[in-house]
Amino acid sequence: MSHVPEQDNQPTLRDFYNATQKKSEEYHACLTTTIYGETYLDPEKVKARGFDINEAIEVGNEMIRLSGEWFDKTTKEKGFHTMFKEFIDQALPQFKIRSLMNKASYLVGRKIKLEDKLYVKVIAVKTNDDGVFLEVEEKVGDKLEYYEIMYQQDMVGL
């Protein structure tokens, strides 16, 4: 019995993400943190929500297996480059933003070149639902100006 929504018997990677995300949210809703900072699976919340940890583990394992099969099948049929592009295209937005945030964090404290050939220093990285932004500082005369640019959009590629 599959817990993955299917379209023409061909589950997409997005289906795997969504099924896993749903179980993950159910699990996290059943967690309780003590005043000492320890987190545990609260039996009262589990019972109230009807959460079954064994089913969640089973779904997680099934998603891992099906994802692996999808990667293997797509790589054999279309090649690694196309498979990787499809993988990125189907990733949920929060995973894409997290990946970009990780890459952008390496730029903090460094100078980058903008499209208008201006060099600015990255001082912070911020994120929201629209994407990843770099807070930069620019020296104008004897003053420093601060503003935000969109990561990868306003920058010159190397």
Backbone bond lengths (Angstrom), bond angles and torsions (degrees), N, CA, C in turn:
res aa  C-N    CA-C-N  psi(-1)  N-CA   C-N-CA  omega(-1)  CA-C   N-CA-C  phi
1 M - - - 1.450 - - 1.521 108.75 -
2 S 1.294 116.32 118.89 1.456 121.03 -176.27 1.524 110.61 -92.34
3 H 1.314 115.36 139.20 1.455 121.27 177.08 1.520 110.69 -97.85
4 V 1.320 117.40 5.90 1.455 122.45 -176.64 1.515 109.52 -96.02
5 P 1.350 117.31 127.20 1.454 118.59 174.38 1.523 108.86 -63.52
6 E 1.319 117.21 136.28 1.456 119.41 -176.63 1.512 110.68 -120.90
7 Q 1.322 115.28 148.14 1.445 122.81 174.86 1.511 105.54 -126.15
8 D 1.335 117.65 115.26 1.459 122.53 -177.40 1.531 111.06 56.03
9 N 1.333 117.27 36.62 1.463 123.76 -179.30 1.521 112.98 58.01
10 Q 1.319 118.25 18.00 1.457 122.62 178.32 1.530 108.88 -121.62
11 P 1.335 117.81 88.46 1.463 118.23 179.05 1.526 110.12 -65.74
12 T 1.313 115.11 141.63 1.457 119.75 178.18 1.518 109.12 -93.45
13 L 1.297 115.21 167.60 1.449 119.67 177.80 1.528 110.45 -63.47
14 R 1.315 117.07 -33.12 1.465 120.91 178.05 1.530 110.09 -62.27
15 D 1.342 117.59 -36.09 1.466 120.84 176.34 1.527 110.42 -61.60
16 F 1.336 116.40 -41.10 1.469 120.54 178.50 1.529 110.07 -63.48
17 Y 1.333 115.97 -45.97 1.464 120.22 179.48 1.524 110.90 -59.02
18 N 1.344 116.20 -47.74 1.461 120.21 -176.09 1.523 112.18 -63.94
19 A 1.325 117.62 -43.03 1.466 120.64 179.78 1.527 110.71 -64.49
20 T 1.317 116.43 -42.62 1.459 120.71 179.80 1.520 110.55 -67.57
21 Q 1.326 116.87 -42.05 1.463 121.62 -179.96 1.525 111.01 -61.83
22 K 1.325 117.07 -40.85 1.467 121.16 -179.59 1.531 110.39 -61.93
23 K 1.325 117.01 -47.77 1.470 120.43 179.80 1.525 110.95 -65.01
24 S 1.320 116.44 -36.96 1.461 120.71 178.98 1.530 110.70 -63.94
25 E 1.325 116.78 -42.27 1.465 120.64 178.40 1.526 111.02 -65.01
26 E 1.337 117.17 -40.11 1.465 120.76 177.41 1.528 110.27 -61.91
27 Y 1.328 116.42 -42.83 1.464 121.51 179.83 1.529 110.42 -62.42
28 H 1.332 116.49 -49.58 1.462 120.17 -177.56 1.528 112.26 -64.64
29 A 1.330 117.45 -28.55 1.464 120.74 177.32 1.526 111.21 -68.85
30 C 1.323 117.98 -21.08 1.465 122.29 -179.17 1.530 112.71 -93.90
31 L 1.316 117.44 0.76 1.463 120.41 -179.76 1.521 110.96 -85.39
32 T 1.325 115.97 148.35 1.454 122.96 175.11 1.521 107.69 -131.37
33 T 1.335 115.74 140.38 1.461 120.79 177.93 1.520 108.43 -110.15
34 T 1.316 116.50 131.00 1.463 121.37 179.80 1.526 109.71 -78.81
35 I 1.330 115.78 171.77 1.466 120.01 178.41 1.524 111.19 -67.06
36 Y 1.325 116.62 -14.08 1.465 121.12 179.17 1.523 112.10 -94.29
37 G 1.333 116.28 2.83 1.462 120.17 177.24 1.517 115.04 88.24
38 E 1.329 117.56 5.21 1.463 120.41 178.40 1.527 109.43 -86.03
39 T 1.317 116.29 137.52 1.458 121.33 -179.20 1.523 109.23 -110.67
40 Y 1.331 115.82 137.28 1.464 120.09 179.22 1.517 109.84 -145.15
41 L 1.334 115.43 160.89 1.456 122.03 177.28 1.527 107.46 -79.28
42 D 1.322 116.71 112.54 1.457 122.99 -174.29 1.528 110.28 -79.45
43 P 1.348 118.34 115.93 1.468 121.33 -178.52 1.533 113.45 -58.94
44 E 1.336 117.59 -33.54 1.467 120.43 179.48 1.527 110.76 -67.24
45 K 1.333 116.70 -42.35 1.467 120.31 178.58 1.524 110.69 -68.09
46 V 1.332 116.13 -38.16 1.466 120.62 178.80 1.524 109.62 -60.32
47 K 1.342 116.00 -46.28 1.463 120.69 -178.99 1.527 110.80 -66.80
48 A 1.339 117.38 -44.09 1.466 121.44 -178.09 1.532 111.83 -63.66
49 R 1.317 117.15 -36.65 1.467 121.17 -177.92 1.528 112.62 -90.63
50 G 1.335 116.32 -10.29 1.462 119.67 -178.45 1.524 112.17 68.13
51 F 1.322 116.31 31.76 1.464 121.56 -178.28 1.524 109.67 -81.01
52 D 1.323 116.48 131.84 1.462 122.12 178.89 1.522 108.45 -112.88
53 I 1.328 116.62 108.15 1.467 121.37 -176.55 1.522 111.40 -63.04
54 N 1.335 117.10 -36.12 1.466 119.74 179.86 1.527 111.28 -66.19
55 E 1.326 116.27 -39.59 1.467 119.78 177.01 1.529 110.25 -65.29
56 A 1.337 116.63 -40.17 1.468 120.37 179.44 1.528 110.81 -62.92
57 I 1.330 116.58 -40.99 1.469 120.54 177.62 1.522 109.93 -65.48
58 E 1.322 116.16 -41.80 1.470 121.13 178.95 1.534 110.90 -61.57
59 V 1.332 116.37 -45.04 1.468 120.77 178.53 1.527 110.05 -63.72
60 G 1.326 116.79 -42.92 1.466 120.47 178.44 1.514 112.09 -59.90
61 N 1.326 116.36 -45.52 1.468 120.25 178.65 1.525 111.56 -64.53
62 E 1.342 116.49 -38.83 1.461 120.38 178.30 1.529 110.40 -64.91
63 M 1.323 116.68 -40.55 1.468 120.37 179.32 1.530 110.86 -63.91
64 I 1.322 116.69 -40.17 1.469 120.70 178.08 1.522 109.80 -62.91
65 R 1.329 116.49 -45.69 1.467 120.35 -179.48 1.525 110.94 -63.65
66 L 1.338 116.65 -48.33 1.460 120.53 -178.90 1.528 111.97 -65.55
67 S 1.324 117.07 -37.02 1.468 120.04 176.97 1.518 110.39 -63.16
68 G 1.331 116.31 -43.78 1.466 120.36 177.69 1.518 111.60 -60.13
69 E 1.332 115.91 -42.93 1.469 119.82 177.53 1.525 110.72 -63.01
70 W 1.338 116.94 -40.84 1.463 120.71 178.98 1.532 110.29 -61.97
71 F 1.348 116.62 -45.59 1.468 120.48 178.97 1.526 110.85 -59.60
72 D 1.338 116.52 -48.28 1.469 120.49 -178.88 1.521 111.68 -62.08
73 K 1.330 116.28 -48.45 1.463 121.08 -177.35 1.529 111.02 -62.95
74 T 1.320 116.79 -47.34 1.464 120.64 -178.07 1.521 111.24 -66.35
75 T 1.324 117.44 -38.00 1.466 120.32 178.50 1.519 110.51 -64.73
76 K 1.335 117.53 -42.80 1.467 120.67 179.81 1.524 111.54 -66.51
77 E 1.344 117.14 -40.12 1.463 120.91 -176.56 1.526 113.19 -77.91
78 K 1.335 117.14 -39.59 1.464 120.06 -170.42 1.518 114.63 -119.79
79 G 1.320 117.14 -10.32 1.459 120.27 -177.60 1.521 111.06 94.72
80 F 1.342 114.66 159.99 1.461 120.43 -174.97 1.527 111.75 -64.63
81 H 1.333 117.62 -44.18 1.465 120.97 -175.99 1.532 111.06 -59.41
82 T 1.325 117.00 -46.80 1.467 121.28 179.79 1.522 110.66 -66.88
83 M 1.337 117.06 -40.64 1.466 120.63 178.30 1.530 109.97 -60.17
84 F 1.343 116.94 -44.55 1.461 120.24 -178.06 1.529 110.44 -65.29
85 K 1.329 117.47 -39.48 1.467 121.32 178.00 1.532 110.36 -62.69
86 E 1.334 117.29 -44.49 1.467 120.59 177.47 1.528 110.91 -62.86
87 F 1.326 116.51 -39.33 1.460 122.00 178.48 1.529 110.26 -59.32
88 I 1.330 117.19 -47.89 1.464 121.44 -179.87 1.525 110.64 -66.49
89 D 1.333 117.12 -41.35 1.467 120.98 -179.26 1.526 112.05 -62.65
90 Q 1.339 117.18 -33.04 1.466 120.86 -176.59 1.523 113.53 -91.81
91 A 1.318 117.38 -7.53 1.462 120.01 -178.86 1.525 110.01 -64.03
92 L 1.310 115.99 144.91 1.458 120.63 177.74 1.526 109.26 -68.08
93 P 1.333 117.85 148.65 1.466 120.92 -176.02 1.524 114.29 -54.04
94 Q 1.337 118.30 -38.92 1.460 118.89 -178.05 1.528 112.15 -65.04
95 F 1.356 118.03 -29.73 1.459 120.49 176.96 1.517 110.96 -73.12
96 K 1.333 116.72 -38.26 1.465 120.52 177.73 1.520 110.21 -64.22
97 I 1.335 116.44 -44.73 1.461 120.55 -178.76 1.521 110.31 -65.19
98 R 1.326 117.90 -40.25 1.463 120.68 178.91 1.523 110.62 -61.99
99 S 1.320 117.02 -41.19 1.458 121.48 178.86 1.525 110.84 -65.13
100 L 1.332 116.72 -44.49 1.466 120.40 177.94 1.525 111.09 -64.52
101 M 1.325 116.89 -38.13 1.464 121.43 179.63 1.522 110.21 -61.71
102 N 1.316 116.13 -41.50 1.453 121.08 178.99 1.528 110.58 -62.24
103 K 1.331 116.80 -45.77 1.464 121.06 179.47 1.525 111.14 -65.64
104 A 1.329 116.56 -42.46 1.463 120.79 -177.42 1.522 111.82 -66.44
105 S 1.322 117.90 -30.17 1.465 120.66 -177.76 1.526 112.17 -62.91
106 Y 1.329 117.54 -23.74 1.461 120.47 177.81 1.531 112.22 -70.12
107 L 1.322 117.47 -15.41 1.463 121.04 -178.30 1.526 113.25 -86.82
108 V 1.328 118.06 -12.65 1.462 120.95 -178.55 1.528 109.02 -60.67
109 G 1.332 114.77 129.23 1.460 120.98 -179.35 1.522 113.77 87.52
110 R 1.318 117.54 -0.31 1.468 121.44 -179.23 1.521 110.11 -112.60
111 K 1.326 114.63 161.13 1.463 120.33 175.83 1.516 109.06 -95.32
112 I 1.329 114.96 140.07 1.460 120.99 177.61 1.525 108.67 -127.41
113 K 1.311 115.23 160.22 1.460 121.08 -179.84 1.527 109.05 -103.39
114 L 1.319 115.80 128.59 1.455 120.93 178.03 1.522 109.89 -89.36
115 E 1.334 116.22 171.61 1.462 121.15 -177.99 1.522 112.84 -61.20
116 D 1.325 117.21 -28.78 1.469 119.98 179.97 1.533 111.82 -88.27
117 K 1.342 115.82 22.61 1.465 124.80 176.77 1.532 113.32 62.62
118 L 1.307 116.28 23.13 1.446 122.54 178.96 1.529 108.79 -98.20
119 Y 1.324 116.96 136.63 1.456 121.18 177.50 1.525 109.10 -97.19
120 V 1.338 115.84 132.27 1.461 122.07 178.43 1.528 108.65 -132.76
121 K 1.327 115.39 157.91 1.466 120.97 179.00 1.524 109.33 -100.48
122 V 1.331 116.46 130.56 1.466 122.06 178.37 1.523 108.18 -81.65
123 I 1.340 116.08 125.91 1.464 118.71 -179.45 1.527 113.11 -113.82
124 A 1.343 117.31 -16.49 1.469 119.88 179.21 1.521 110.06 -162.08
125 V 1.325 115.38 161.06 1.461 122.52 176.51 1.522 107.24 -123.29
126 K 1.334 115.94 133.78 1.465 121.30 -180.00 1.520 108.59 -129.52
127 T 1.323 115.61 157.23 1.456 119.83 179.00 1.522 110.38 -140.50
128 N 1.321 115.00 150.62 1.462 122.14 170.04 1.519 106.85 -150.58
129 D 1.316 117.95 -169.86 1.464 120.60 -177.00 1.522 113.21 -66.43
130 D 1.335 116.88 -20.10 1.464 120.79 -179.06 1.522 113.16 -83.30
131 G 1.319 117.62 -18.09 1.459 119.39 179.83 1.514 112.44 147.28
132 V 1.331 114.36 -159.16 1.459 122.27 -177.17 1.526 108.17 -110.98
133 F 1.325 115.73 134.97 1.459 121.46 -177.61 1.520 110.16 -124.51
134 L 1.320 115.23 146.36 1.453 121.63 175.96 1.519 108.07 -106.88
135 E 1.322 116.83 129.98 1.457 119.94 171.82 1.520 105.75 -90.02
136 V 1.320 116.00 123.85 1.464 120.45 -174.38 1.518 110.35 -121.97
137 E 1.332 114.26 159.17 1.453 119.97 176.24 1.521 107.66 -122.34
138 E 1.324 114.60 137.22 1.462 121.54 -178.67 1.525 107.66 -127.16
139 K 1.314 115.68 134.49 1.457 119.79 178.07 1.524 108.19 -89.23
140 V 1.323 115.25 118.66 1.459 121.88 178.71 1.524 106.67 -120.67
141 G 1.318 115.79 105.51 1.465 119.96 -174.61 1.515 108.92 67.08
142 D 1.325 116.06 -122.31 1.467 119.50 177.94 1.526 111.65 -106.43
143 K 1.339 116.94 11.60 1.468 121.76 179.41 1.526 110.51 -112.12
144 L 1.318 114.87 155.99 1.462 121.07 173.78 1.527 108.57 -106.26
145 E 1.322 116.32 130.02 1.460 121.49 176.46 1.522 108.62 -109.44
146 Y 1.328 115.83 140.70 1.456 121.48 -178.88 1.524 109.55 -118.17
147 Y 1.325 116.21 136.42 1.458 121.20 175.89 1.521 109.17 -158.49
148 E 1.333 115.25 171.83 1.464 120.71 -178.59 1.515 110.13 -110.48
149 I 1.327 114.82 144.71 1.458 121.09 173.20 1.520 107.70 -127.91
150 M 1.306 116.33 156.22 1.462 120.05 178.46 1.522 108.90 -81.70
151 Y 1.324 116.20 129.24 1.458 121.54 -179.90 1.519 109.94 -60.83
152 Q 1.293 117.22 133.72 1.462 127.86 177.43 1.522 113.75 72.90
153 Q 1.318 119.01 -13.74 1.459 119.29 -178.88 1.522 110.98 -93.82
154 D 1.329 117.63 -42.54 1.457 121.63 -176.54 1.524 112.80 -96.55
155 M 1.315 117.22 0.54 1.463 121.82 -176.84 1.523 110.66 -96.07
156 V 1.318 115.27 156.05 1.459 121.03 173.64 1.519 107.15 -91.38
157 G 1.315 117.00 127.82 1.462 120.78 178.68 1.513 111.51 -71.53
158 L 1.313 115.70 151.78 1.471 120.11 178.94 1.500 111.06 -84.93
